Amino acid sequence: MKRALLSVTDKTGLVELAQALAAAGVALISTGGTAKLLRTSGLDVQEIADYTGFPEMLSGRVKTLHPKVHGGLLYLRDDADHQQQAAAHGIEPIDYVVVNLYAFEDTIRKPGVTLEDAIENIDIGGPGMLRSASKNYRSVTVLSDPADYPAVIEQLKANGETTPALRAKLAAKVFRTTSYYDGLIAKYLAETIEAEEAAAKAAEPAPEAESASPFPDFFTLPLKKAQSLRYGENPHQKAALFGDFPQHFRQLHGKELSYNNLIDISAAVNLMDEFTEKPTVAILKHTNPCGVGAAASLREAWDNAYATDRQAPFGGIIIANKPVDLPTAEAIAEIFSEVIIAPGFEPEAQMLLQKKKMLRLIQDLRTAPGAAAVRYEVKPCVGNSWLVQTSDPLLGNISYTVATQRQPTAEELDALLFSWRVVKHVKSNAIVYGKAGRTIGIGAGQMARVDSSKIAIWKAGEAGLDLKGSVVASDAFFPFPDGLIAAADAGATAAIQPGGSKKDPEVIAAANDRGMAMLFTGKRHFRH
């Protein structure tokens, strides 16, 4: 007689599967609520405690951890020695396992969840059964996802059993599932322990020691597919979105997001998270800001951002840190954009923008800037290698020292700190010219920093903007005075940069000779 062990948290489609198993002559063994559901559906079910002859114990923590379960799953059906041992110990074969795991992921997402709640939702028996069944997939059919029930039901009805190919496919899925599940647990426990240690250190300050690496010897990044994408960066590449993006961003209008859209949205959100006070708008293209503006109203902020560059924003990404109102929507609607991201859209503004079929509207559902920000950044390296780093955190209150003889004026300081928040998000080598609440010229991604400065000056000229009285921000130090001199010649009166070059004295001297104020932040922001 064939047997199936069913024990699930998600009971979607379970009755239909159990009915198909029973119709194929498979005896049903089950636990707790699963057994109750099957019994009330008119199916004959044996409780796991009756099958093993051992009661559930320790508040249900131990019920399937028994040799009659794992022996029945693991023994090789064509191995004479295994057959003899199984018979000697009264172990019968279990041919089907239907298990999905305790809802650990849902539990840790609940507001105010405690460590004790999380621990109680770590499944032990479920992953054990799934792994045992998968290891012996040549004889055992293992189901960890209700989405796979129809395929098994179809084969049961057609052949009375499943095919080896389907069993192998389902087993591979199990190991991906348990790997993701274990990764979630590892990530949650590590972060919880780190938070407790940080709180303890804050409560009892101790002398600062050299910070240890935040990376364990084994790095896990649990990811679940959110959706498949039409293609990747180019049409011949395949792509999918993994992770919790849909929990934080809701698409209100437009066609499906592309791979490149999502890359740009990530860059846009990271940039806008730096701006929390005034209404601010940023326009990006290929992850680089084309213009950023802040003002008393969102419409004025848009005007400041768009004035920086009226050519590059075509087909770009627009992001706002306040709900989009009708005046702002009317201005944005005058150009073609791929995506607009905002905390919300006023009804009239949304109705107007939804007339553009090619435009995607994305609502930012996060409760605060930086919420759900990535903690690690992962990039492929040569071969099957991966580079992992901690993310560059939000700037918050920017610390700096004045390196020059002249202090910046209040207006210059406002412009310098604004431009520093922008240049952090421009690809290196990065140069940003700005004034209070607006960018004037942006130069990105050049091999020489002075070339980025020249491009930014040229872009400002193309837009008809006057660099006289502007400030300049550089994401890394000026290696030579030439970049700073070019900025001064263009009309910049102040600069902000990390400092730290061997040529700092020469750069400072060049600034002093031209009456410029210059700030050193002591921190660079490369973006390769």
Secondary structure in CASP SS format (residue, H / E / C, confidence):
PFRMAT SS
TARGET T0000
AUTHOR 0000-0000-0000
METHOD secondary structure of the structure
MODEL  1
M C 1.00
K E 1.00
R E 1.00
A E 1.00
L E 1.00
L E 1.00
S E 1.00
V C 1.00
T C 1.00
D C 1.00
K C 1.00
T C 1.00
G C 1.00
L H 1.00
V H 1.00
E H 1.00
L H 1.00
A H 1.00
Q H 1.00
A H 1.00
L H 1.00
A H 1.00
A H 1.00
A C 1.00
G C 1.00
V E 1.00
A E 1.00
L E 1.00
I E 1.00
S E 1.00
T C 1.00
G H 1.00
G H 1.00
T H 1.00
A H 1.00
K H 1.00
L H 1.00
L H 1.00
R H 1.00
T H 1.00
S C 1.00
G C 1.00
L C 1.00
D C 1.00
V E 1.00
Q E 1.00
E E 1.00
I H 1.00
A H 1.00
D H 1.00
Y H 1.00
T H 1.00
G C 1.00
F C 1.00
P C 1.00
E C 1.00
M E 1.00
L C 1.00
S C 1.00
G C 1.00
R C 1.00
V E 1.00
K C 1.00
T C 1.00
L C 1.00
H C 1.00
P H 1.00
K H 1.00
V H 1.00
H H 1.00
G H 1.00
G H 1.00
L H 1.00
L H 1.00
Y C 1.00
L C 1.00
R C 1.00
D C 1.00
D C 1.00
A H 1.00
D H 1.00
H H 1.00
Q H 1.00
Q H 1.00
Q H 1.00
A H 1.00
A H 1.00
A H 1.00
H C 1.00
G C 1.00
I C 1.00
E C 1.00
P C 1.00
I C 1.00
D C 1.00
Y E 1.00
V E 1.00
V E 1.00
V E 1.00
N C 1.00
L C 1.00
Y C 1.00
A C 1.00
F H 1.00
E H 1.00
D H 1.00
T H 1.00
I H 1.00
R H 1.00
K C 1.00
P C 1.00
G C 1.00
V C 1.00
T C 1.00
L H 1.00
E H 1.00
D H 1.00
A H 1.00
I H 1.00
E H 1.00
N C 1.00
I C 1.00
D C 1.00
I C 1.00
G H 1.00
G H 1.00
P H 1.00
G H 1.00
M H 1.00
L H 1.00
R H 1.00
S H 1.00
A H 1.00
S H 1.00
K H 1.00
N C 1.00
Y C 1.00
R C 1.00
S C 1.00
V C 1.00
T E 1.00
V E 1.00
L E 1.00
S C 1.00
D C 1.00
P H 1.00
A H 1.00
D H 1.00
Y H 1.00
P H 1.00
A H 1.00
V H 1.00
I H 1.00
E H 1.00
Q H 1.00
L H 1.00
K H 1.00
A H 1.00
N H 1.00
G C 1.00
E C 1.00
T C 1.00
T C 1.00
P H 1.00
A H 1.00
L H 1.00
R H 1.00
A H 1.00
K H 1.00
L H 1.00
A H 1.00
A H 1.00
K H 1.00
V H 1.00
F H 1.00
R H 1.00
T H 1.00
T H 1.00
S H 1.00
Y H 1.00
Y H 1.00
D H 1.00
G H 1.00
L H 1.00
I H 1.00
A H 1.00
K H 1.00
Y H 1.00
L H 1.00
A H 1.00
E H 1.00
T H 1.00
I H 1.00
E H 1.00
A H 1.00
E H 1.00
E H 1.00
A H 1.00
A H 1.00
A H 1.00
K H 1.00
A H 1.00
A H 1.00
E C 1.00
P C 1.00
A C 1.00
P C 1.00
E C 1.00
A C 1.00
E C 1.00
S C 1.00
A C 1.00
S C 1.00
P C 1.00
F C 1.00
P C 1.00
D C 1.00
F C 1.00
F C 1.00
T C 1.00
L C 1.00
P C 1.00
L C 1.00
K C 1.00
K E 1.00
A E 1.00
Q E 1.00
S E 1.00
L E 1.00
R C 1.00
Y C 1.00
G C 1.00
E C 1.00
N C 1.00
P C 1.00
H C 1.00
Q C 1.00
K C 1.00
A E 1.00
A E 1.00
L E 1.00
F E 1.00
G C 1.00
D C 1.00
F H 1.00
P H 1.00
Q H 1.00
H H 1.00
F E 1.00
R E 1.00
Q E 1.00
L E 1.00
H E 1.00
G C 1.00
K C 1.00
E C 1.00
L C 1.00
S C 1.00
Y H 1.00
N H 1.00
N H 1.00
L H 1.00
I H 1.00
D H 1.00
I H 1.00
S H 1.00
A H 1.00
A H 1.00
V H 1.00
N H 1.00
L H 1.00
M H 1.00
D C 1.00
E C 1.00
F C 1.00
T C 1.00
E C 1.00
K C 1.00
P C 1.00
T E 1.00
V E 1.00
A E 1.00
I E 1.00
L E 1.00
K E 1.00
H C 1.00
T C 1.00
N E 1.00
P E 1.00
C E 1.00
G E 1.00
V E 1.00
G E 1.00
A E 1.00
A C 1.00
A C 1.00
S C 1.00
L H 1.00
R H 1.00
E H 1.00
A H 1.00
W H 1.00
D H 1.00
N H 1.00
A H 1.00
Y H 1.00
A H 1.00
T H 1.00
D C 1.00
R C 1.00
Q C 1.00
A C 1.00
P C 1.00
F C 1.00
G C 1.00
G E 1.00
I E 1.00
I E 1.00
I E 1.00
A E 1.00
N C 1.00
K C 1.00
P C 1.00
V E 1.00
D C 1.00
L H 1.00
P H 1.00
T H 1.00
A H 1.00
E H 1.00
A H 1.00
I H 1.00
A C 1.00
E C 1.00
I C 1.00
F C 1.00
S E 1.00
E E 1.00
V E 1.00
I E 1.00
I E 1.00
A E 1.00
P C 1.00
G C 1.00
F E 1.00
E C 1.00
P H 1.00
E H 1.00
A H 1.00
Q H 1.00
M H 1.00
L H 1.00
L H 1.00
Q C 1.00
K C 1.00
K C 1.00
K C 1.00
M C 1.00
L C 1.00
R E 1.00
L E 1.00
I E 1.00
Q E 1.00
D E 1.00
L C 1.00
R C 1.00
T C 1.00
A C 1.00
P C 1.00
G C 1.00
A C 1.00
A C 1.00
A C 1.00
V C 1.00
R C 1.00
Y E 1.00
E E 1.00
V E 1.00
K E 1.00
P E 1.00
C E 1.00
V C 1.00
G C 1.00
N C 1.00
S E 1.00
W E 1.00
L E 1.00
V E 1.00
Q E 1.00
T E 1.00
S C 1.00
D C 1.00
P C 1.00
L C 1.00
L C 1.00
G C 1.00
N C 1.00
I C 1.00
S C 1.00
Y C 1.00
T E 1.00
V E 1.00
A C 1.00
T C 1.00
Q C 1.00
R C 1.00
Q C 1.00
P C 1.00
T C 1.00
A H 1.00
E H 1.00
E H 1.00
L H 1.00
D H 1.00
A H 1.00
L H 1.00
L H 1.00
F H 1.00
S H 1.00
W H 1.00
R H 1.00
V H 1.00
V H 1.00
K C 1.00
H C 1.00
V C 1.00
K C 1.00
S C 1.00
N C 1.00
A C 1.00
I E 1.00
V E 1.00
Y E 1.00
G E 1.00
K E 1.00
A C 1.00
G C 1.00
R E 1.00
T E 1.00
I E 1.00
G E 1.00
I E 1.00
G E 1.00
A C 1.00
G C 1.00
Q C 1.00
M C 1.00
A C 1.00
R H 1.00
V H 1.00
D H 1.00
S H 1.00
S H 1.00
K H 1.00
I H 1.00
A H 1.00
I H 1.00
W H 1.00
K H 1.00
A H 1.00
G H 1.00
E H 1.00
A C 1.00
G C 1.00
L C 1.00
D C 1.00
L C 1.00
K C 1.00
G C 1.00
S C 1.00
V E 1.00
V E 1.00
A E 1.00
S E 1.00
D C 1.00
A C 1.00
F C 1.00
F C 1.00
P C 1.00
F C 1.00
P H 1.00
D H 1.00
G H 1.00
L H 1.00
I H 1.00
A H 1.00
A H 1.00
A H 1.00
D H 1.00
A H 1.00
G C 1.00
A C 1.00
T C 1.00
A E 1.00
A E 1.00
I E 1.00
Q E 1.00
P C 1.00
G C 1.00
G C 1.00
S C 1.00
K C 1.00
K C 1.00
D H 1.00
P H 1.00
E H 1.00
V H 1.00
I H 1.00
A H 1.00
A H 1.00
A H 1.00
N H 1.00
D H 1.00
R C 1.00
G C 1.00
M C 1.00
A E 1.00
M E 1.00
L E 1.00
F E 1.00
T C 1.00
G C 1.00
K C 1.00
R C 1.00
H C 1.00
F C 1.00
R C 1.00
H C 1.00
END
